Amino acid sequence: MHDMTELPELTDSMLGRSADRSRWLALVVLCAGMLMIVLDVTIVNVALPSIQADLGFSQTGLAWVVNAYLIAFGGLLLFAGRLGDLAGRRNVFLAGLALFTAASMVCGLAQTQEMLIGARFVQGIGGALTSAVILGVIVTLFPEPRDMAKAIGVYAFVASAGGAVGLLAGGILTQALNWHWIFFVNLPIGVATAACALRVVPRDHGTGLRQGADVLGAVLITGAMMLTVFTIVKPAAEDGWLAGRTLTFGAVALALLAGFIVRQLTARHPLMPLRILAARKIAAANLIQVLSVAGMFGMFFLGALYLRRILGYSPLEIGLAFLPVAVVMGALSVRYTDRLAGRFGARAVLIAGLVLIAGALVLFAQAPIHGGYAIHDLPVMVLMGAGAGLAFPALMTVAMAGATPADAGLASGLVNTTAQVGGALGLAVLATVSAGRTSTLAARGEGAMAALNDGYHLAFWIAASLVAVAIAVAATVLRSSD
């Protein structure tokens, strides 16, 4: 029998273990929600050729199936993160799941280009609400540095490797059924995740909506992003970068962006208080995120098209081709990256990962028309997985460092926003440049396959250059601290 004086100690120990178990369960549920969001970004890539054939998209128009989602997602992440601070992060997480799941059903039922693009835009809104608050919840649940590093490593793996898993899932669903099912699969996942979140994610009340959520700021930044991407994929692609229509739309987009900045400087409760960018590490980490994600999105989007159109892979084969990215990324993110960052510093691990990503893109930029997977493609997948597995957990650790509890949602939203800004703008630019290069070569009499492959090569070289700039920023701006 235990002495009565020992009972409080036993009770405290049991409660501590229970609380620890509960927060790790909450992490699993939060990551399940994030996985569904991330899967949807890339699961579409494998099905793009099927969607294009079924609904009659042009190559530049096809990018809108991805961009409609990314624009709404990236444009509203800051607003969603701030809303989580005010209205409660769990409430915003659940509302986003509901909207995302409903929009997924409409995407699956789409029979026209307009219906699919519109539903994808609504999906992006739901995705922003769901994912913007997750990092904020994580840093609140895991205040201890070591636990936080592990939790962020798990989150980073899901957020990054989920893209490669989405390619595999998209291949299986598209080939076994049809492209509509890449959206229908979200319905049971969304419902199950919401049910679990109600049980294990702790309720928080936020600071109150009376503080204001800066709707005008959200409208300005969303409008600026939408118009920027539209300018790239429509008038720039059709008329040229210096055409009058392109310059006009570009000027309006810049005016909206300037309006957003002025609003943040003058609003009583700004959407993104510019003080957060005064922190050197936060500003640099988000700039690195924009540049590196732009390169990676180009690899996934155009890489899937390369495997389909140049090498003739089936949707399932495309998914399997990208699987090594997820395997290598997962092994590093979950088990090793936090240890390496603890030993060598987050900056050193980040730079090493970015170098590997750039190397993967350089290799892909030399893939031939009649290439073999083991020689020309597998090394790219392994390097990309290793680079992402090292870079993104370290990058998120740097980006969230120094954020106060009151600004955790804002910092989380900012990290996700810059990822989606990089993805949307990078994809728009790379797809447009690739299509333009292909058209130019075809007009000169180049063979169709050669012209197509050369267009992909140019896009991969540009993507590698963007990552090279990210390396330079990490090596200089982050030099003084981890």
Secondary structure, 3 states (H helix, E strand, C coil): CCCHHHHHHHHHHHHHHHHHHHHHHHHHHHHHHHHHHHHHHHHHHHHHHHHHHHHCCCHHHHHHHHHHHHHHHHHHHHHHHHHHHHHCHHHHHHHHHHHHHHHHHHHHHCCCHHHHHHHHHHHHHHHHHHHHCHHHHHHHHCCCHHHHHHHHHHHHHHHHHHHHHHHHHHHHHHHHCCCCHHHHCHHHHHHHHHHHHHHHCCCCCCCCHHHCCCHHHHHHHHHHHHHHHHHHHCHHHHHCCCCHHHHHHHHHHHHHHHHHHHHHHHCCCCCCCHHHHHCHHHHHHHHHHHHHHHHHHHHHHHHHHHHHHHCCCCHHHHHHHHHHHHHHHHHHHHHCHHHHHHHHCHHHHHHHHHHHHHHHHHHHCCCCCCCCHHHHHHHHHHHHHHHHHHHHHHHHHHHHCCCCHHHHHHHHHHHHHHHHHHHHHHHHHHHHHHHHHHHHHHHCCCCHHHHHHHHHHHHHHHHHHHHHHHHHHHHHCCCCCC
